[in-house]
Structure formats: C-alpha cells, structure tokens
C-alpha cells in the first residue's frame, strides 16, 4: 500500500512515518501552507496529480482538511484522518459525510458527537508514543543534569487569548457572566460546561460583539466557536497560572514555554524547548511532570501525557474521563481534581522517592507494551481495509 501524507506542523508526524515504515507501508509527503482548509483549487490540482503520479492508494493526515475529501471523492480512494485536537473546528463541515472519509478521533466525546450526526466512518483511537525514539534521545544525552527539576511544566500559558482582547468591549453583564463561567469551569475536572453556559439569550447578546466567520460548507455555530476558541483558552490560561503560582509557594517549580511568564511569581523560567531533542530530557529529569488539559479536550488524553510516560517521567495530571481506560491512578500516574489536591499530592511524592519512581516505571512499561504507534496504525489500517473490501 502506498500512502500520500499531507504534512503540516503537528508534532507526531515523524513517529507516524516511522510506524508506517516499520509496518511495511510506503509513503510520500507533501507540505504547503493553506489559507483555507475547505477549498483550494490549485492545491487540489497539485494533490490530484501527485496521487496519480505516485500511484497512491490513500491519503492520510493528522487532523481534517475538507479540500482533501474533495480530491479523494473524485479519485475514489480513502482519506484517513487521525485527530489530535478537540473540538476540531474543521470537522464541522458538510464534507465529513462523504463516503471516502475514515476518521479516527482521540477524544471519545468527539466520536460520540459525530456518530450521532450520522458520520458513518468514525472510530475512537487514542494517541500514542514512540518509546524507541525517546529511549535513544535519553541514552545518548550527555547533558541530562541540565534538565533536572523538582516540578516542571512544559506548555503554553495562553496569555495572548482572544477573551482578554474582547472583554473590554462587552457590557458589564456579559463580562460578569463569562468571568463566572470561566471560574466555574476551573472548578470542574473531567467535564466541560462552557458550551452549556451559552444560553440562547446570552448568544443573542453576544452576536453584537463577536462576529462568526465561516465557510459556506461549515455547520459550526457561535456557541461552539466562542466556548472553545475564546472561553476555553482563557480558562486554560487561568487554570495553569493559578496552579503554578500555588505550587511555587511551597516547592521549586520550573516552566518551559514560549509564553510570557513574568507574572508567575516564584516560578523559574527554563526557556523554550525543542520537542525532539530537549523535551524528553525535561520529562525524564523532573521529579514531577505536570499536565493541565485544556477544557476543549473533553475526555481524551493529550499528547503530553503519552510523551511524559514514554520518557519514564512521573506524571501528575488533571483527571480526564478516559484515563481509567488506559491507566491506574497512583499506579501508572497520579490524578488531581483541584489545585489544593495537586499541592498536597506534590508534597507527598516529593517526600516518597521510591513510590514516585515505581509509578513512573509502571507508566513507562504500560505505554511500551500497549500504546505504541505501530499498534495504533495497525488497528487503523485493519479497519480501513476491512471497510474498503466491503465496498468492493
């Protein structure tokens, strides 16, 4: 089988390519910045020519690009999508119902939502980890001591979010309402109430201040867009800032980020990291690694969770509904449901070194055995091939 991969900035493409090769699949890649994911006649023509020239049997992407559905429908070949963001706004497009699409979504709530809409070819498939690559980086790292920390967080603070820019333009009632919604969401782990907070009355008022722009084929709505791209990112900003500041009152905390960290009192700034060569060293060298899942990811596990465990890192994460399907609390990783519990548990595991090391080792062994890219790609391809054969 020969696969055409449209490659963009997603981190996990190289691990996917390695899995393709290890499983005997040939692939060719194409890269191009797109201003519009829904249609681009020139790029569609380029893709069509490349598929025919290379005799490709399918197209694969991380996340969804509706214009590729147009090409694959015309050529009658499968278009396979593995999502790593939720909600994936580009999926709210009429072309998702085309028969050539095969969606594999890492978030089960996304799977249930689109199944309910009538999307036929969609399955739940969590993300994965390439422990061979991570082992190689760590075994050959001569500078590992430079990346040691007591507690570390690698990620964005979302301090440049659109809510902060929009808020001064809103009337006092909407300011108060949205501030309360953001605070309420911070008090909930493993669930998302932001879209439910946007009642018909609130949305009618909001329309005067927030204009929704979408393509002719999009069926996304104001509630979805505002709850995720505005309120969701602001909630994540508040959650991360508060948690890091509270932790730093008691313990040494380091953040690695491209964000402005000047307001994080007592938190050490470690700079930005290269995903491939430096991030694994932080995950391995930090006694405690933190994960804060953005509320937009309603039940699934973000890539950071898999990467930390794949580096033999000890992980403390907010609770997500899908964690119990794959990992055991206090055996493979540790979950917290509030800043207060996070602070208490951090103190406990900093004081119980052997227990902390054993949990990190358990998590690493589990992802090595059960959550590799080869396992995920094998499952994906078996499903696609089985359904393609049915059509024939």
SULBELFEN-V612527 format. One record per residue. RES is the residue in one small letter. PHI is phi in whole degrees, 0 to 359 (NA if undefined). PSI is psi in radians with two decimals (* if undefined). OMEGA is omega in whole degrees, -180 to 180 (NA if undefined). Layout:
res | phi | psi | omega
RES | PHI | PSI | OMEGA
RES | PHI | PSI | OMEGA
This chain:
res | phi | psi | omega
x | NA | 2.40 | -180
x | 243 | 2.26 | -172
x | 241 | 2.32 | 170
x | 265 | 2.21 | -180
x | 247 | 2.10 | 169
x | 275 | 2.03 | -173
x | 255 | 2.27 | 173
x | 235 | -2.63 | -167
x | 275 | 0.08 | 180
x | 302 | 2.44 | -175
x | 291 | -0.54 | -167
x | 268 | 0.21 | -179
x | 297 | -0.75 | -177
x | 297 | -0.64 | 177
x | 292 | -0.63 | 177
x | 294 | -0.75 | 179
x | 300 | -0.74 | 179
x | 298 | -0.73 | 179
x | 295 | -0.75 | 176
x | 306 | -0.87 | -178
x | 297 | -0.78 | -179
x | 297 | -0.50 | -179
x | 268 | 0.01 | 175
x | 90 | 0.24 | 178
x | 268 | 2.35 | 173
x | 271 | 2.55 | 179
x | 214 | 2.65 | 171
x | 233 | 2.68 | -176
x | 239 | 2.71 | 173
x | 221 | 2.42 | 179
x | 231 | 2.35 | 175
x | 196 | 2.35 | 175
x | 290 | 2.36 | -178
x | 243 | 2.27 | 174
x | 279 | -0.50 | -180
x | 225 | 2.24 | 179
x | 277 | -0.27 | -172
x | 273 | -0.65 | 179
x | 203 | 2.49 | 179
x | 198 | 1.55 | -173
x | 307 | -0.69 | -179
x | 292 | -0.78 | 180
x | 291 | -0.64 | 177
x | 299 | -0.69 | 177
x | 295 | -0.75 | 179
x | 298 | -0.78 | 179
x | 298 | -0.79 | -180
x | 302 | -0.81 | 180
x | 298 | -0.71 | -179
x | 291 | -0.70 | 179
x | 298 | -0.78 | -180
x | 291 | -0.73 | -179
x | 296 | -0.76 | -177
x | 272 | -0.05 | -180
x | 55 | 0.91 | -178
x | 279 | 2.51 | -179
x | 266 | -0.32 | 180
x | 199 | 2.91 | 173
x | 243 | 2.46 | -180
x | 231 | 2.43 | 172
x | 217 | 2.68 | 163
x | 273 | 2.13 | -172
x | 72 | 2.97 | -165
x | 253 | 2.42 | 177
x | 228 | 1.89 | -172
x | 300 | -0.54 | -179
x | 297 | -0.47 | 178
x | 288 | -0.55 | 174
x | 301 | -0.72 | 179
x | 302 | -0.79 | -179
x | 293 | -0.82 | -176
x | 291 | -0.58 | 175
x | 296 | -0.75 | -180
x | 296 | -0.69 | -177
x | 269 | -0.12 | 179
x | 60 | 0.84 | 174
x | 233 | 2.73 | -179
x | 290 | 2.53 | 171
x | 244 | 1.97 | -175
x | 255 | 2.23 | -176
x | 236 | 2.27 | 172
x | 242 | 2.03 | -175
x | 274 | 2.62 | 174
x | 227 | 0.10 | 177
x | 230 | 2.56 | 177
x | 212 | 2.37 | -8
x | 289 | 2.53 | 178
x | 268 | 1.74 | -172
x | 303 | -0.59 | -178
x | 295 | -0.32 | 179
x | 283 | -0.27 | -180
x | 276 | 1.13 | -174
x | 222 | 2.46 | -176
x | 301 | -0.40 | -178
x | 287 | -0.18 | 179
x | 296 | -0.36 | -178
x | 276 | -0.06 | 179
x | 293 | 2.57 | -172
x | 289 | -0.31 | -177
x | 282 | -0.27 | -174
x | 282 | 2.45 | 173
x | 227 | 1.83 | -175
x | 262 | 2.35 | 173
x | 235 | 1.91 | -173
x | 250 | 2.40 | -176
x | 281 | -0.20 | -177
x | 246 | 2.10 | -173
x | 293 | -0.53 | 178
x | 296 | -0.60 | 176
x | 294 | -0.76 | 176
x | 302 | -0.83 | -178
x | 294 | -0.67 | -180
x | 297 | -0.85 | -176
x | 283 | -0.49 | 171
x | 298 | -0.75 | 178
x | 297 | -0.50 | 177
x | 285 | -0.30 | -179
x | 107 | 0.16 | 175
x | 290 | 2.10 | -171
x | 280 | -0.78 | -175
x | 261 | 1.40 | 178
x | 214 | 2.38 | -178
x | 222 | 2.73 | 177
x | 270 | 2.19 | 179
x | 216 | 1.90 | -180
x | 294 | 2.92 | 178
x | 286 | -3.08 | -170
x | 213 | -3.06 | -180
x | 214 | 2.57 | 178
x | 254 | 1.57 | -176
x | 289 | -0.45 | 177
x | 298 | -0.79 | 179
x | 296 | -0.77 | -178
x | 293 | -0.70 | 177
x | 301 | -0.73 | -179
x | 297 | -0.78 | 179
x | 300 | -0.78 | -176
x | 286 | -0.65 | -180
x | 291 | -0.45 | -178
x | 254 | 0.16 | -180
x | 277 | 2.03 | 180
x | 268 | -0.11 | -176
x | 243 | 0.45 | -177
x | 304 | -0.68 | -180
x | 302 | -0.44 | -179
x | 290 | -0.23 | -176
x | 248 | 0.31 | 180
x | 277 | 2.43 | 179
x | 213 | 2.76 | 170
x | 287 | -1.02 | 178
x | 228 | 2.32 | -178
x | 223 | 2.55 | 171
x | 231 | 2.30 | 177
x | 245 | 2.00 | 180
x | 161 | 3.13 | -177
x | 276 | 2.65 | 171
x | 264 | -0.11 | -180
x | 51 | 0.63 | -177
x | 287 | -0.32 | 177
x | 259 | 1.13 | -177
x | 260 | 2.73 | -174
x | 288 | -0.36 | 179
x | 296 | -0.74 | -179
x | 296 | -0.54 | 178
x | 282 | -0.61 | -177
x | 280 | -0.60 | -170
x | 308 | -0.78 | -179
x | 299 | -0.38 | -180
x | 276 | -0.21 | -176
x | 275 | 2.63 | 173
x | 292 | 2.80 | -175
x | 304 | -0.66 | -179
x | 297 | -0.81 | -180
x | 292 | -0.64 | 176
x | 303 | -0.88 | -179
x | 296 | -0.70 | -178
x | 295 | -0.82 | -179
x | 290 | -0.64 | 176
x | 300 | -0.72 | 179
x | 293 | -0.68 | 179
x | 296 | -0.72 | 179
x | 295 | -0.73 | 179
x | 294 | -0.74 | -180
x | 298 | -0.69 | 180
x | 295 | -0.58 | 179
x | 294 | -0.39 | -179
x | 272 | -0.01 | -176
x | 243 | 2.26 | 174
x | 246 | 2.41 | 178
x | 79 | 0.32 | 178
x | 201 | 2.89 | -179
x | 223 | 2.12 | -179
x | 248 | 0.02 | -171
x | 297 | -0.79 | -178
x | 293 | -0.61 | 178
x | 294 | -0.48 | 179
x | 288 | -0.29 | -179
x | 271 | 1.46 | -180
x | 288 | 2.95 | 179
x | 302 | -0.74 | -179
x | 296 | -0.76 | 180
x | 295 | -0.75 | -179
x | 295 | -0.64 | 178
x | 297 | -0.72 | 177
x | 291 | -0.67 | -177
x | 295 | -0.55 | -177
x | 304 | -0.45 | 179
x | 289 | -0.38 | -172
x | 242 | -0.32 | -177
x | 231 | 1.95 | -177
x | 266 | 2.24 | -179
x | 268 | 2.11 | 177
x | 249 | 2.22 | 179
x | 208 | 2.84 | -178
x | 282 | 2.96 | -177
x | 294 | -0.45 | -179
x | 266 | -0.05 | -177
x | 279 | 2.44 | 172
x | 241 | 0.39 | 171
x | 291 | 2.71 | -178
x | 234 | 3.06 | -176
x | 299 | -0.71 | -179
x | 299 | -0.79 | 180
x | 296 | -0.88 | -176
x | 296 | -0.81 | -176
x | 289 | -0.68 | -178
x | 293 | -0.50 | -177
x | 263 | -1.01 | -173
x | 285 | -0.30 | 180
x | 248 | -1.16 | -176
x | 290 | -0.64 | -178
x | 298 | -0.80 | -179
x | 290 | -0.62 | 178
x | 293 | -0.70 | 178
x | 299 | -0.78 | 178
x | 300 | -0.71 | 179
x | 300 | -0.80 | -179
x | 292 | -0.74 | -180
x | 301 | -0.85 | -175
x | 292 | -0.76 | -179
x | 299 | -0.85 | -177
x | 296 | -0.78 | -177
x | 297 | -0.77 | -178
x | 293 | -0.70 | 179
x | 295 | -0.75 | -180
x | 295 | -0.73 | 178
x | 298 | -0.72 | -176
x | 291 | -0.26 | 176
x | 292 | -0.41 | -176
x | 241 | -0.48 | -172
x | 223 | 2.77 | 175
x | 290 | 2.18 | -178
x | 233 | 2.38 | 177
x | 237 | 2.42 | 174
x | 243 | 2.38 | 174
x | 246 | 2.09 | -171
x | 194 | 2.80 | 169
x | 269 | -0.01 | -177
x | 279 | 2.89 | 173
x | 280 | 2.00 | -175
x | 255 | 0.25 | -172
x | 298 | -0.44 | -179
x | 271 | 0.00 | 180
x | 273 | 1.55 | -176
x | 299 | 2.22 | 177
x | 73 | -0.03 | 179
x | 271 | 2.20 | -180
x | 283 | 2.36 | 177
x | 266 | 2.10 | -178
x | 264 | -0.01 | -178
x | 93 | -3.05 | 176
x | 266 | 2.79 | -175
x | 236 | 2.60 | 168
x | 279 | 2.26 | -176
x | 301 | -0.69 | -171
x | 276 | -0.77 | -171
x | 260 | -0.44 | -174
x | 249 | -0.70 | -176
x | 303 | -0.75 | 178
x | 302 | -0.58 | -179
x | 291 | -0.62 | 176
x | 293 | -0.81 | -179
x | 299 | -0.67 | 180
x | 285 | -0.68 | -171
x | 272 | -0.19 | -179
x | 270 | 2.34 | -180
x | 295 | -0.62 | 175
x | 227 | 2.23 | 173
x | 252 | 2.42 | -177
x | 254 | 2.50 | 169
x | 232 | 2.23 | 172
x | 241 | 1.94 | -178
x | 277 | 2.23 | 178
x | 299 | 2.42 | -176
x | 303 | -0.40 | 179
x | 300 | -0.52 | 174
x | 276 | 1.78 | -167
x | 283 | -0.70 | -179
x | 226 | -0.38 | -172
x | 283 | 3.02 | -178
x | 253 | 2.11 | -180
x | 291 | 2.86 | -176
x | 301 | -0.56 | -178
x | 303 | -0.68 | -180
x | 299 | -0.82 | -179
x | 294 | -0.70 | -178
x | 294 | -0.75 | 180
x | 298 | -0.85 | -179
x | 296 | -0.62 | 180
x | 291 | -0.27 | 177
x | 261 | 0.24 | -175
x | 62 | 0.50 | 180
x | 273 | 2.54 | 174
x | 279 | 2.21 | -173
x | 243 | 2.30 | 167
x | 243 | 2.17 | -174
x | 225 | 2.63 | 169
x | 300 | 2.63 | -180
x | 290 | 2.37 | 172
x | 235 | 2.51 | -172
x | 301 | -0.48 | -177
x | 271 | -0.12 | -179
x | 304 | -0.80 | -178
x | 297 | -0.31 | 178
x | 289 | -0.40 | -173
x | 237 | -0.50 | -173
x | 222 | 2.74 | 178
x | 253 | 2.28 | 178
x | 298 | 2.30 | 180
x | 67 | 0.20 | 173
x | 239 | -0.76 | 179
x | 250 | -0.48 | 180
x | 199 | 3.10 | -180
x | 232 | 2.28 | 180
x | 256 | 2.60 | 173
x | 229 | 2.69 | -178
x | 239 | 0.07 | 177
x | 199 | 2.85 | 177
x | 297 | -0.65 | -180
x | 296 | -0.75 | 179
x | 291 | -0.67 | 177
x | 302 | -0.82 | -179
x | 297 | -0.74 | -180
x | 295 | -0.80 | -178
x | 292 | -0.64 | 178
x | 300 | -0.77 | 178
x | 298 | -0.69 | -180
x | 297 | -0.84 | -174
x | 283 | -0.42 | 172
x | 293 | -0.47 | -179
x | 268 | -0.18 | -178
x | 237 | 1.38 | -171
x | 297 | -0.79 | -176
x | 294 | -0.70 | 178
x | 296 | -0.74 | 178
x | 298 | -0.78 | -180
x | 297 | -0.69 | -178
x | 293 | -0.68 | 178
x | 296 | -0.75 | 178
x | 298 | -0.72 | 180
x | 294 | -0.71 | 179
x | 298 | -0.77 | 180
x | 298 | -0.72 | 179
x | 297 | -0.83 | -179
x | 299 | -0.68 | -177
x | 293 | -0.77 | 180
x | 291 | -0.57 | 177
x | 299 | -0.71 | -175
x | 278 | -0.68 | -166
x | 243 | -0.26 | -168
x | 229 | 0.76 | 178
x | 273 | 2.82 | 176
x | 295 | -0.60 | 179
x | 298 | -0.73 | 177
x | 297 | -0.79 | -178
x | 294 | -0.81 | -178
x | 295 | -0.67 | 177
x | 300 | -0.82 | 179
x | 299 | -0.77 | -180
x | 300 | -0.89 | -175
x | 292 | -0.62 | 177
x | 297 | -0.70 | 178
x | 294 | -0.82 | -178
x | 298 | -0.84 | -177
x | 296 | -0.66 | 179
x | 297 | -0.71 | -179
x | 284 | -0.60 | 177
x | 295 | -0.72 | 179
x | 297 | -0.61 | 177
x | 297 | -0.68 | -180
x | 294 | -0.60 | -177
x | 283 | * | NA
